[in-house]
């Protein structure tokens, strides 16, 4: 592992020295994670596209009345989860906007008719239904949360997540991507990350690069994740996600990060976070670079769905599993399926609600990964 100062130097690595940086990161990954690369077979559940934040790069959120603005009913959630289960998916990934009830009367009325005051309470209901009515295990990405909501959701999910994205308050200024996004205040997101640690919740987080941050600010965000994880030991996965421009977003003309820039950031993340962290970059956002991403120190491809598209980046289809497997094995790795909760967390009772432990244990083998007899992706 390297220091913050070393990371700040390496994040500026010139192109001629990039291969050496990747080699160092790859060796560190091999030392901690070996030569197994994982992914999760999931169904993407866009519970509500309403959101009180207006981020300059987001194509997921909608206002009421806009095309694509909707909140799924419990019946729709269950039907989607059951369909995914029939295809062999194990994870129900719940994504939703932050606190839409704070600004949209229509959404408050939707919640009231179902006996709820908050979207997070409704999320808990549909996660419980998913557990009861389908074989899928919920993973929730609900945005900024307090301790009470985290504790309530812990009972009906095997893991949760919140992208830190950045710790740069500069991006909150007028004209910057977080200017109209109250839930992107870095201190609020770090507090959620810390509270999840306090409650022993297996947690996914990460950074978003290319939204106006400086290279040093990327290091600052990675170091903040490292510091919280060193205190609580609950960060099961760190994502390095690259911004992609889209026609309907305010940042549609903004330049995307280059592949060398992405590789450099992944490698520095590996060296800064250490050999044991699970490090991921979405493969559908870099579809022709799988070997290079592996060389940079990744050990996970994230969630891939046999049924639903990536609602965050709908223009970027999931990779075909045979293609991903060929690239992975071609680099000397073994591709394996994991659950939404990583093996090292599933093996420790304090990280999983007691009621969920039998469901998880039935799916995994001695290594904590999905039993090969349950790996339906081999037939996709």
C-alpha positions as CSV (number, residue, x, y, z in Angstrom):
1,X,0.0,0.0,0.0
2,X,1.1,3.5,-0.7
3,X,0.7,6.8,1.1
4,X,-1.6,9.7,0.1
5,X,1.4,11.7,-1.1
6,X,2.6,8.8,-3.2
7,X,-0.8,8.3,-4.7
8,X,-1.0,12.0,-5.7
9,X,2.3,11.6,-7.5
10,X,1.3,8.3,-9.3
11,X,-2.1,9.7,-10.4
12,X,-0.1,12.0,-12.7
13,X,2.0,9.1,-14.1
14,X,2.9,9.9,-17.7
15,X,2.0,7.6,-20.5
16,X,5.4,6.0,-21.0
17,X,5.4,4.8,-17.3
18,X,1.8,3.6,-17.3
19,X,2.6,-0.1,-18.0
20,X,4.9,-0.2,-15.0
21,X,2.2,1.3,-12.8
22,X,-0.3,-1.3,-14.0
23,X,2.2,-4.1,-13.3
24,X,2.6,-3.0,-9.7
25,X,-1.1,-2.8,-9.2
26,X,-1.7,-6.2,-10.8
27,X,0.9,-7.8,-8.6
28,X,-0.7,-6.4,-5.5
29,X,-4.1,-7.6,-6.6
30,X,-2.7,-11.1,-7.2
31,X,-1.1,-11.1,-3.7
32,X,-4.5,-10.3,-2.1
33,X,-7.2,-11.7,-4.3
34,X,-5.4,-14.3,-6.3
35,X,-6.4,-15.1,-9.9
36,X,-10.2,-15.3,-9.5
37,X,-12.4,-12.6,-11.0
38,X,-16.0,-12.4,-9.9
39,X,-19.3,-10.9,-11.0
40,X,-22.9,-10.9,-9.7
41,X,-25.9,-12.1,-11.7
42,X,-28.5,-9.5,-11.0
43,X,-31.7,-7.9,-11.9
44,X,-31.7,-4.1,-12.0
45,X,-34.7,-2.7,-10.2
46,X,-35.3,1.0,-10.8
47,X,-37.7,1.5,-7.9
48,X,-38.2,5.2,-8.6
49,X,-36.6,7.5,-11.1
50,X,-37.9,10.6,-9.2
51,X,-35.1,12.4,-7.3
52,X,-34.7,15.7,-5.5
53,X,-31.1,16.1,-6.8
54,X,-30.2,17.5,-10.2
55,X,-26.7,16.2,-11.0
56,X,-25.1,17.4,-14.3
57,X,-24.3,13.9,-15.5
58,X,-27.4,11.9,-14.5
59,X,-29.8,10.4,-17.1
60,X,-31.6,8.2,-14.6
61,X,-33.6,10.9,-12.7
62,X,-36.9,12.4,-13.9
63,X,-39.5,14.9,-12.7
64,X,-43.1,13.8,-12.5
65,X,-44.7,14.1,-15.9
66,X,-41.4,13.6,-17.8
67,X,-41.1,10.5,-20.1
68,X,-39.6,7.7,-18.0
69,X,-40.8,9.2,-14.7
70,X,-42.3,6.4,-12.6
71,X,-42.3,4.5,-9.4
72,X,-42.6,0.7,-9.5
73,X,-45.5,-0.9,-7.7
74,X,-44.9,-3.9,-5.4
75,X,-46.4,-6.2,-7.9
76,X,-44.1,-5.0,-10.6
77,X,-41.1,-5.5,-8.4
78,X,-42.0,-9.0,-7.5
79,X,-42.7,-9.9,-11.1
80,X,-39.3,-8.6,-12.2
81,X,-37.6,-10.4,-9.4
82,X,-39.3,-13.7,-10.2
83,X,-38.4,-13.4,-13.9
84,X,-34.8,-12.8,-13.0
85,X,-34.9,-15.8,-10.7
86,X,-36.0,-18.0,-13.5
87,X,-33.0,-17.0,-15.5
88,X,-30.6,-17.7,-12.6
89,X,-30.1,-14.2,-11.2
90,X,-29.3,-14.0,-7.5
91,X,-29.2,-10.3,-6.8
92,X,-32.0,-7.7,-6.9
93,X,-30.2,-4.4,-7.3
94,X,-32.5,-1.6,-6.1
95,X,-31.6,1.9,-7.4
96,X,-33.7,4.9,-6.7
97,X,-33.6,8.7,-6.5
98,X,-32.8,10.5,-3.3
99,X,-35.8,11.6,-1.1
100,X,-38.2,12.5,-3.9
101,X,-41.0,12.9,-1.3
102,X,-39.3,16.0,-0.1
103,X,-40.1,17.9,-3.3
104,X,-42.8,16.0,-5.3
105,X,-46.4,16.0,-3.9
106,X,-47.3,13.3,-6.4
107,X,-44.8,10.9,-4.9
108,X,-45.9,11.7,-1.3
109,X,-49.4,10.7,-2.4
110,X,-48.1,7.5,-3.9
111,X,-46.4,6.6,-0.6
112,X,-49.4,7.6,1.5
113,X,-51.7,5.3,-0.5
114,X,-49.3,2.4,0.4
115,X,-49.0,3.4,4.1
116,X,-45.6,5.1,4.0
117,X,-44.2,8.5,4.6
118,X,-40.8,8.0,3.1
119,X,-39.3,6.3,0.0
120,X,-36.9,4.4,2.3
121,X,-39.8,2.8,4.2
122,X,-41.3,1.8,0.9
123,X,-38.0,0.4,-0.2
124,X,-37.9,-1.8,2.9
125,X,-41.4,-3.1,2.1
126,X,-40.4,-4.2,-1.5
127,X,-37.1,-5.7,-0.3
128,X,-39.0,-7.8,2.1
129,X,-41.5,-8.8,-0.6
130,X,-38.6,-9.7,-2.9
131,X,-37.2,-12.0,-0.2
132,X,-40.6,-13.6,0.4
133,X,-41.7,-14.0,-3.2
134,X,-38.6,-14.7,-5.2
135,X,-35.2,-16.4,-4.9
136,X,-33.3,-13.1,-5.2
137,X,-31.3,-11.4,-2.5
138,X,-31.7,-7.6,-2.3
139,X,-28.9,-5.1,-2.6
140,X,-30.0,-1.5,-2.1
141,X,-28.5,1.8,-3.4
142,X,-31.0,4.3,-1.8
143,X,-28.7,7.3,-1.5
144,X,-28.0,9.2,1.7
145,X,-29.4,7.5,4.8
146,X,-29.6,8.0,8.6
147,X,-28.9,5.3,11.1
148,X,-32.5,4.3,11.6
149,X,-33.1,3.7,7.9
150,X,-29.9,1.8,7.5
151,X,-30.8,-0.5,10.5
152,X,-34.2,-1.1,9.0
153,X,-32.9,-2.0,5.6
154,X,-30.2,-4.2,7.0
155,X,-32.9,-6.7,8.0
156,X,-34.1,-7.2,4.4
157,X,-30.9,-6.8,2.4
158,X,-27.6,-8.7,2.2
159,X,-25.6,-5.6,1.3
160,X,-26.1,-1.9,0.5
161,X,-24.2,0.8,-1.4
162,X,-23.7,4.5,-1.9
163,X,-21.2,5.9,-4.4
164,X,-19.1,8.5,-2.6
165,X,-18.3,9.9,-6.1
166,X,-16.0,12.7,-4.8
167,X,-15.1,14.6,-1.6
168,X,-14.6,17.8,-3.5
169,X,-17.0,20.5,-2.2
170,X,-15.8,22.6,-5.2
171,X,-18.2,20.6,-7.4
172,X,-21.1,22.0,-5.4
173,X,-20.5,25.6,-6.8
174,X,-22.7,27.2,-9.3
175,X,-22.2,25.8,-12.8
176,X,-20.6,22.6,-11.4
177,X,-22.3,19.1,-11.6
178,X,-23.5,19.1,-7.9
179,X,-24.7,22.7,-7.7
180,X,-28.4,21.5,-7.4
181,X,-27.8,18.3,-5.5
182,X,-28.1,18.6,-1.8
183,X,-27.4,14.9,-1.3
184,X,-24.0,15.1,-3.0
185,X,-22.5,17.2,-0.1
186,X,-19.5,15.0,0.6
187,X,-19.8,15.1,4.4
188,X,-23.4,13.7,4.2
189,X,-22.2,10.8,2.0
190,X,-19.2,10.1,4.2
191,X,-21.5,10.0,7.3
192,X,-23.7,7.4,5.6
193,X,-20.7,5.4,4.8
194,X,-19.5,5.6,8.4
195,X,-22.9,4.7,9.8
196,X,-23.1,1.6,7.6
197,X,-19.7,0.6,9.2
198,X,-21.1,1.2,12.7
199,X,-23.9,-1.2,11.8
200,X,-21.7,-3.8,10.2
201,X,-23.4,-3.5,6.8
202,X,-21.4,-4.9,3.8
203,X,-21.1,-1.8,1.7
204,X,-20.3,-0.9,-1.8
205,X,-18.9,2.6,-2.6
206,X,-16.6,4.2,-5.1
207,X,-15.6,7.3,-7.1
208,X,-16.9,8.8,-10.3
209,X,-14.2,10.2,-12.5
210,X,-14.5,12.8,-15.3
211,X,-17.1,15.1,-13.7
212,X,-14.7,18.0,-13.1
213,X,-12.6,16.7,-10.3
214,X,-8.8,17.0,-10.3
215,X,-6.5,14.0,-10.1
216,X,-5.6,14.9,-6.5
217,X,-9.3,15.0,-5.7
218,X,-9.7,11.5,-6.9
219,X,-7.0,10.5,-4.5
220,X,-8.7,12.4,-1.7
221,X,-11.9,10.5,-2.3
222,X,-10.1,7.1,-2.4
223,X,-8.2,8.0,0.8
224,X,-11.5,8.9,2.5
225,X,-12.9,5.5,1.7
226,X,-9.8,3.8,2.9
227,X,-9.9,5.7,6.2
228,X,-13.5,4.7,6.9
229,X,-12.9,1.1,5.9
230,X,-9.8,0.9,8.2
231,X,-12.1,1.9,11.1
232,X,-15.0,-0.4,10.4
233,X,-13.8,-3.0,7.9
234,X,-17.2,-3.0,6.1
235,X,-16.3,-1.7,2.6
236,X,-16.8,-4.9,0.5
237,X,-16.3,-3.3,-2.9
238,X,-14.9,-0.1,-4.4
239,X,-15.9,1.0,-7.9
240,X,-14.0,3.3,-10.2
241,X,-16.7,4.5,-12.6
242,X,-15.9,6.6,-15.6
243,X,-18.3,9.4,-16.7
244,X,-20.0,8.8,-20.0
245,X,-21.7,11.7,-21.9
246,X,-25.3,11.4,-22.9
247,X,-27.5,13.5,-25.2
248,X,-30.1,14.7,-22.6
249,X,-27.8,15.6,-19.7
250,X,-26.4,19.1,-18.9
251,X,-22.8,17.7,-19.3
252,X,-23.5,16.2,-22.7
253,X,-20.6,18.2,-24.2
254,X,-18.1,17.4,-21.4
255,X,-15.1,15.3,-22.3
256,X,-15.1,11.7,-21.1
257,X,-12.0,10.3,-19.3
258,X,-9.6,8.5,-21.6
259,X,-8.8,4.9,-21.2
260,X,-5.3,5.6,-19.9
261,X,-6.8,8.0,-17.4
262,X,-9.2,5.3,-16.2
263,X,-6.4,2.7,-16.0
264,X,-4.2,5.1,-14.1
265,X,-7.0,5.7,-11.5
266,X,-7.8,2.0,-11.1
267,X,-4.1,1.2,-10.5
268,X,-3.7,4.0,-8.0
269,X,-6.9,2.8,-6.2
270,X,-5.4,-0.7,-5.9
271,X,-2.1,0.6,-4.6
272,X,-3.8,3.0,-2.2
273,X,-6.5,0.6,-0.9
274,X,-4.3,-2.4,-0.7
275,X,-4.3,-6.1,-1.8
276,X,-7.5,-7.3,-0.2
277,X,-10.0,-4.8,-1.4
278,X,-12.5,-5.9,-4.0
279,X,-12.0,-3.4,-6.9
280,X,-14.4,-3.0,-9.8
281,X,-14.9,-0.9,-12.9
282,X,-18.1,-1.3,-14.9
283,X,-17.2,-3.4,-18.0
284,X,-20.1,-2.1,-20.1
285,X,-18.6,1.4,-19.9
286,X,-15.3,0.2,-21.4
287,X,-16.4,-2.6,-23.7
288,X,-13.2,-3.1,-25.7
289,X,-10.7,-2.8,-22.8
290,X,-11.3,-5.9,-20.6
291,X,-7.7,-7.1,-20.6
292,X,-6.4,-3.6,-19.8
293,X,-8.9,-3.2,-16.9
294,X,-7.7,-6.6,-15.5
295,X,-4.1,-5.5,-15.9
296,X,-4.8,-2.4,-13.8
297,X,-5.7,-4.4,-10.7
298,X,-9.4,-5.2,-10.9
299,X,-10.8,-8.5,-9.4
300,X,-14.5,-8.0,-10.0
301,X,-16.8,-7.1,-13.0
302,X,-19.8,-6.0,-10.9
303,X,-23.4,-6.9,-11.5
304,X,-24.4,-8.2,-15.0
305,X,-28.0,-8.9,-15.8
306,X,-29.5,-11.5,-18.1
307,X,-32.8,-9.6,-18.1
308,X,-32.6,-5.8,-17.5
309,X,-30.5,-3.1,-18.9
310,X,-28.2,-0.7,-17.0
311,X,-30.7,2.0,-16.1
312,X,-27.9,4.4,-15.1
313,X,-26.1,4.0,-18.5
314,X,-28.9,2.6,-20.7
315,X,-27.0,3.2,-23.9
316,X,-24.3,0.8,-22.7
317,X,-25.4,-2.9,-22.9
318,X,-24.0,-5.4,-20.5
319,X,-21.2,-7.5,-21.9
320,X,-22.0,-10.9,-23.3
321,X,-20.9,-13.5,-20.7
322,X,-19.0,-15.6,-23.2
323,X,-17.1,-12.5,-24.3
324,X,-16.3,-11.5,-20.8
325,X,-15.3,-15.0,-19.9
326,X,-13.0,-15.3,-22.9
327,X,-11.3,-12.0,-22.0
328,X,-10.9,-13.1,-18.3
329,X,-9.6,-16.5,-19.0
330,X,-7.4,-15.2,-21.7
331,X,-5.5,-13.1,-19.1
332,X,-5.0,-16.2,-16.9
333,X,-7.9,-15.7,-14.5
334,X,-10.9,-17.8,-13.6
335,X,-14.4,-16.2,-13.8
336,X,-16.8,-17.1,-10.9
337,X,-20.2,-15.9,-9.8
338,X,-20.6,-14.3,-6.4
339,X,-23.6,-13.0,-4.5
340,X,-24.3,-9.4,-3.7
341,X,-22.6,-10.0,-0.4
342,X,-18.9,-10.9,-0.9
343,X,-17.6,-14.2,0.4
344,X,-15.5,-12.7,3.2
345,X,-18.6,-10.9,4.6
346,X,-21.0,-13.8,4.2
347,X,-18.6,-15.9,6.3
348,X,-18.9,-13.6,9.3
349,X,-22.2,-13.5,11.1
350,X,-21.9,-9.9,12.3
351,X,-22.2,-8.7,8.7
352,X,-25.5,-10.5,7.9
353,X,-28.9,-10.5,9.5
354,X,-29.6,-13.8,11.2
355,X,-32.8,-14.4,9.1
356,X,-30.8,-14.1,5.9
357,X,-27.9,-16.5,6.7
358,X,-29.6,-19.7,5.6
359,X,-30.6,-18.2,2.2
360,X,-27.0,-17.2,1.6
361,X,-25.5,-20.4,2.9
362,X,-27.7,-22.5,0.6
363,X,-26.2,-20.7,-2.5
364,X,-22.5,-20.7,-1.7
365,X,-19.8,-23.3,-1.4
366,X,-16.8,-23.5,0.9
367,X,-15.1,-20.6,-0.8
368,X,-18.1,-18.3,-0.3
369,X,-18.8,-18.1,-4.1
370,X,-21.9,-19.4,-5.8
371,X,-21.8,-23.2,-6.1
372,X,-21.0,-24.2,-9.7
373,X,-24.3,-26.1,-9.8
374,X,-26.1,-22.8,-9.3
375,X,-24.1,-20.9,-11.9
376,X,-26.8,-20.5,-14.6
377,X,-24.7,-17.9,-16.4
378,X,-22.8,-20.8,-18.0
379,X,-25.9,-21.4,-20.1
380,X,-26.6,-17.7,-21.0
